């Protein structure tokens, strides 16, 4: 089964660290929603299987959409796709958009999973991040969501900022555990060029990230959450046993998905496709029936690299038998040589291999070892 991702490229404010595609100008939101509907009409045959396991509203801030706008999008999807009985429908939302009315509306639409962008429980840190909510809203919105009837709630946290110490990070972990939520996504702060933080770093107004402290935070978070019953199933993600995210897990398991909206990506096992990264160009291209995306046909090397890169991020890891059957003996031999070279970073069980906790700290570097061997 497949999934659909809907990119909603609007935010109230520009977060200091964010380099995703979004706009704080919502004037063309009605036009963009119409374009999303047009794209679904045009591309519904992209997926071979018309039964959906997941629908994910990401962004940006999808909780800025009205009830009617969300209804139109979901109704359009239902025109072409069957929903699996256990379908996961996720809405990314910010604490300041969570009200009794919005929660009830989302439930009426069939949305059954919330991904809440808390990021921090510290007001000074939230101001520094240029978030639109405060620490009190971070705590209250989860209780509101639970009282409304949501039973699958994920929160986002960011670690690695200059505001965090060992004590504040341990306090943050204790606070999130007391929320009794089902899923946590924790992301290491990165300072990207072109962001508010990136510009401040260049001017010497922000310190660089302390990688050693980030590694300590990552390991402490993993230890405490797994001890509390969470499964650390992907480098940045932790879920209770029955609440591992379906949509994102399918990305890492190399399942096909359709991406709708400006900058959204699609994957059908043979190619990748990505939409134009401009709201205005996206709207005009669809209105004028012009191309609004680029396509890359994946070579066997591309497919292998993606298999390794995505698989190594997860507890499911990669399988030598699958590598042999999908890519051939040459690739199998390359994998075995890398595993031998870095055996301390891998857990190997029969023909399966995955990263140790310390290996996850250098996951990209280890993955690049496989890529290097293929290229040479």
N, C-alpha and C positions, 0 to 999 in steps of 0.2 A: 504493500500500500504506500501511498505517496502523501505529500504535504504541500500546503500552499502558504507562502509568506506574503504578507501585505505590508509594504513600507509606507508609513504615514510621515511625511517629511516636514513636520511642524513642531515647534517648541515655543513656550512662552519666553524663555531666556536661553542664551547661549552659555552652556556650562563651560567652565574654564579649561577643562581637559578634553572636551569632545571634538573628534574629527569626523564624526558620521555626517552624512548628508542631511541637512535640515534647513529650515528657514524660520525666522521669528515673525515674518510677515504672513499673516493668515488670510489676506484679502482674496487670494485665488483658490482657497480651499474648496468651495463648491465646484469650481471648474475641474480641480484635480480629482475630486471624487468621481465626477462624470468620466474622466479619462481612465480611472481605475476600472470602472465598469466596462468601458470600451476595450481595455486591454484583456480583461477576462473573456469577453466575447471573442476577441481575435485569437487568443492563445489557449483556449480550453483543451485543445487537442494535443498540447505539448506533452502531457503525461499519458503514458500508455494505459495505465490503470486509473479508472475514474472513481475509485473508492478512496476517500480521504481518511487518513489516520489522524491528521492534525491540520489546524488552521492557526496561524500565528500572526497577530497584529503587532508589528514592531515599528521602530522609528529612530529618531523623532519621538513624539509623544502621542500615541494613538488615543489616549484618553481625552484628547482635545476634540475628537469626533463626537458629533451629536448622536442621539439614539437613532434618528432617521438615517444618518449617513452610515452608521454601522449596519443598520437593518438592510439598506440597499446593497451594500457589499456582500453581506452574508447571503441575502436572497439571490443575488446574481450567481454566486458560487454554487448554490443549491440547484440552479437551473441546469448545470452541467455535470455536477458531481454528486455521488452518493456519500453520505456520511457513515462511517463505521459506527457501530453501536457504542463503542467506547471512545469515540472521537475526543481529542483534546483540543479545546479552543482557548487560546491564550490571548490576553490583552496586556500589553505593557502599559503601566500607568504610573503617574506620579502622586505622592501623598496629597498634594493640594487639589487634585481633581477627584479625590475619593469622598463622596457624600452619600447620604442615605439614598437619594434619588438616583445618582449614577450607578451605585451598586445594584439597586433593584432593576434598573434598566438593563444592565449588562447580564444579569441572571435571566431576565425575560428573553434576551436574544440568544441564550444558549451558551454564553461564555462561561466556562467552568474552571478556568485557571487564571490567576492574576500574577503578573510579574511586576513587583512594585520597586521603583527606583529610589530606595531609601538613601543609599550610599554612605550615610554616617548618622550617628546619634549626637553629634557635637555641633552646636550652633555656629561657633566660629569657623569650623571646618566647612560647614554647609554654605556659609557666606563666601568663604574663599573659593569654593567650587562654583559659586554663582547659581546655586540651586534656588528654586522658587518656594521651597517649603522650609519649615524649621524642625527642630528635634522633637518637639511635642507632637507635631503632625505625624512624624515618622512612627511614633509609638501608637498614637490614637488610631491611625488609619487601619492598622492591622486588626485591632479589636472591632472596628466598624465592619470590616470585611467579613470577619468571622461571624459576627452577630447577624449580618445580612444573609449568611448561608454559604459563603465560599469555604470549601473544604480542601482546596488545593492552592496554596499561596506560596509564592517564591519572593524572596527579597534580594536586591543587589547591594553589595557592599564594595567599597574601594579601600585597598590598603596601600601603604607606602607614602602617605603624605607627610609633610613636615610637622603636622599637628599631632601625629601619633607617637606614643611611647610604648614601652612594654606594658606598663600598667593600663594605659587607656585602651590598648588593643585587647588585653585580657578582659577588661570591663565591657568592651563592645561585644565580644564573643558571649559573655555571660548574659548580656541584655538580649541578644538575638535568640539565645536558647530559651529564655523566659517567654518569648513571644509565641512559642509552640506552633511554629509554622512548619511546612512540609519540605521546603526546598530553599537552598541558599546558593547564589552565584556571587563569587568573590573575585574581583579583578585587581590585579597589580596595576597601580597607577603608572601610566606611561605619558611622557610629555612629548606630544607630536608637534612637528613644525606647522605653523599657521594657526595654532590654537592660542587662546589667551595665555595659557601657561607657557607654551612654547616661546611666545614672544617675550614674556617676562624673563624666562631663563636666559635667552640670548642677551638681554639687557643687564643680566646679573642681578635681577630683582628676586629671583627664586633659586633655591639651592637645587643641585642635581639630586636624583633619587638615590637613596642608600640601598644598594642591591643586597647587601648582607642582612640588613634589618628586614627587608622585604622577604628574604628567604626564611628568616626566623618567624615572621608573621604567618607565612604560608604553612610552615610545618606545625606551628602551634594551633592554627585554625583546623588543619586536617586532623590532628590528634584529638582535639576537644570535640569536634563534630562527630568523628567516627566513634569515639567513646560514648557519645550520646545517641548512637543508633543510626546516624546518617551514613550513606554509602558515598564515598568519594569516587564517583564514577567517571569524572572527566576533570582535567586539571583545574578548571575554575568552578566546578559544579558539584554540589552535594545534595542528595535527596534521600528522604526516608525510603525504605525498601519498595513501597508501592507507589512512589511519587517521583520516580526518575523521569525527567522531561522527555516526552515522546518526540516532540518536534526536533529539538536540538540533537537528541541522540541519533535520530535518523540522518542528520547531516554527517555525523561522525561515522555512521555505519554505511555510508556511501549509498543511501537510498535516494531516488529521484525526488525533486521538488520543483515547484513553479514559483518564481518570484514576481510579484506584481507591484508596480510603482517605480518612481524615479530612483535610480541606483540599485534597485533590487536585482539579485542574481538568481539564475535558474540552472538546474543540472539534471541531465537525463541519462547519465552513465556514459554517453558518447561525446557530449559537448557541454561547454559552459556558455552561458549567455548573460549579459549584464546590460541593464537599461541606462539611458543617458542620465547623468548626474546633474540635472537642472530641472526644476519644477516647470519653468516657462517653456523650455524646449520640449519637455515630455508632453505637456498639454498641447502645444502647437503641432507637434509631430503627429499625435494621434488625431487631432482635429483635421489635419491636412493629409492624413493617410500616408505619412512619410515614415521611413525607418527610424526607430527610437532606441535601437539596441545594437550591440556588437556580439559576435559569436566566435568562439574558439573551439575548433574540433580537437579533441584530446588525442595525442599520440600515446602509444603504449608506455613511453617514459613518463608522460604527464599523469597517466592513470596510476602508474606504480607510485610515483611521488605522492599523489593525493591519498592513495591507500595507506601509505606509511605515515604521512603527516597526520591524517585524521585518526587512524587507528591507535597511534602511539599516545594520543591525548587521553585515551580511555582505559578503563579497567578491562575492557574486552581485548584490547591490544590487537595484534596481527597474528596471522596463522601461516606457518610455512607451507602447509599443504595447499592452502588457498593461493599463496604466492606462486607456487609451482604450477598449479592448474590454470591460473589466470594469466601469468606472465612468462612462465617458462623457467628452465633450469638455470640459465644465466643469472636471472634475478634472484633465484633461490640461493645460489652460491654467494652472490654479493651480500645478501642478508646474513648468511651464516658467518661471513668474515667480519661484518660489523658487530654481530653479537659476540663473537669471540674477543674482539678488540675492546669492547666496552661491557664485558659480562657483569661487572659490578653494578651497572645501571639498569639491568633488566631482570625481571622475574620470568623464568622459563619453565613451563609445565607442558611436557610432551612436545607438541608442535606449536604451541602458542607462546607468544612473548609479549610482555607489557613492561612498563617502566616502574621502577621502585619510586618511593617518595622522593628520594634525593635525585633520581633520574628525571623526575618531572620538573625539577628546577631548571634543568638544561634540555628540556624536550626539543626545542627548536634546533639546538646545536646537534643533538643526536640524530634528529631527522635529516639534517643537512649532510650528515656522514653517509647516509644511504644515497642521497641525491648525488653527492660527489662521485661515488663509485659508479653510478649509472652513467654519468656524463663522461667518465673516463674509461 
